[in-house]
Each structure stands twice: as structure tokens, then as C-alpha cells.
Amino acid sequence: MNTRLNWMVRTMVEIDPLTGLPKELLAMEEIVREQQSIKIRIEKRRYGKKVTIIEGVGKGVDINVLAKQLKTKCATGGTAKGGVIELQGVHTKKIKEVLSDMGFPIEVE
């Protein structure tokens, strides 16, 4: 019985105290983020309103959570539909800073 316990202790994975996830998974999330090709562009809508469009967010990232974080940082409204995040107004500089801090490679059109 004692050898079984020793085996279990040796095979346990280190857990990140902040997220509660295994540290190995956190490294995988960083790799997924680095492989993204995110593009930021501005579109002009009805009545001259401008919208910031963020495209190229892959399936390895929860787009709704990312959209919520961006809306909070930019203090604006927006939505996430079909793999695209739309934010009201022109926020290219702020979005570029926030996404770069999160580890995403950015391409501004």
C-alpha cells in the first residue's frame, strides 16, 4: 500500500495556484496563442459609425471571454459572432496593446 502512495505522489502534476489548472496546460495555451494570426481593421457602418473588427481568433480561445475582456479594457460595447469580435468605435491602439500583453501576435490592416 505504501508503494502505491509513493507512486501517486511522484506522478502528480504541478497545479497553478491562480488558475487551478495543471502548469502543462498553461504552456499549451501560450503555444495556441502564438500560432494565431489576429487581424484588426476599421469598418465604416451606417450613418458614419466606425466599428473595430478583430478577426482570426482561433478555436483554442474562448471568443466570448476575449470579447468581454476587450470591451472592458476599451470601455465600449460590442459583440462576438462567427469567430469575429466587433467593438463600437475606433480602438486599434488599445486592442493591439491588450492582445500583445496576452501573448497574441497582431496584424493591423
Backbone hydrogen bonds, N-H to C=O, Kabsch-Sander energy under -0.5 kcal/mol:
donor,donor_aa,acceptor,acceptor_aa,energy
5,L,1,M,-1.7
6,N,2,N,-2.0
7,W,3,T,-2.1
8,M,4,R,-2.0
9,V,5,L,-2.1
10,R,6,N,-2.1
11,T,7,W,-1.7
12,M,8,M,-0.6
12,M,9,V,-0.7
16,D,21,L,-2.8
20,G,16,D,-2.4
23,K,14,E,-2.2
25,L,22,P,-0.9
26,L,22,P,-1.1
27,A,23,K,-1.3
28,M,24,E,-1.4
29,E,25,L,-2.1
30,E,26,L,-1.6
31,I,27,A,-1.7
32,V,28,M,-2.4
33,R,29,E,-2.3
34,E,30,E,-2.2
35,Q,31,I,-1.3
36,Q,33,R,-1.2
37,S,56,G,-0.8
38,I,105,P,-1.2
39,K,55,E,-2.4
40,I,107,E,-2.2
41,R,53,I,-2.3
43,E,51,V,-2.7
45,R,43,E,-0.5
45,R,49,K,-4.1
48,G,45,R,-1.3
49,K,46,R,-1.7
51,V,43,E,-2.7
52,T,87,L,-2.8
52,T,89,G,-0.5
53,I,41,R,-3.4
53,I,51,V,-0.5
54,I,85,I,-2.8
55,E,39,K,-2.8
55,E,53,I,-0.5
57,V,83,G,-0.7
58,G,56,G,-0.6
61,V,58,G,-1.1
63,I,61,V,-0.9
66,L,62,D,-2.1
67,A,63,I,-2.5
68,K,64,N,-2.0
69,Q,65,V,-2.2
70,L,66,L,-2.4
71,K,67,A,-2.7
72,T,68,K,-2.1
73,K,69,Q,-2.5
74,C,70,L,-2.4
75,A,71,K,-0.8
76,T,71,K,-1.7
79,T,86,E,-2.5
81,K,84,V,-2.5
84,V,81,K,-2.1
85,I,54,I,-2.4
86,E,79,T,-2.9
87,L,52,T,-2.6
88,Q,77,G,-2.6
89,G,50,K,-2.5
91,H,89,G,-0.7
95,I,91,H,-2.6
96,K,92,T,-2.4
97,E,93,K,-2.1
98,V,94,K,-2.5
99,L,95,I,-2.8
100,S,96,K,-2.0
101,D,97,E,-2.2
102,M,98,V,-1.4
103,G,99,L,-0.6
103,G,100,S,-1.0
104,F,99,L,-2.6
107,E,38,I,-1.7
109,E,40,I,-2.7
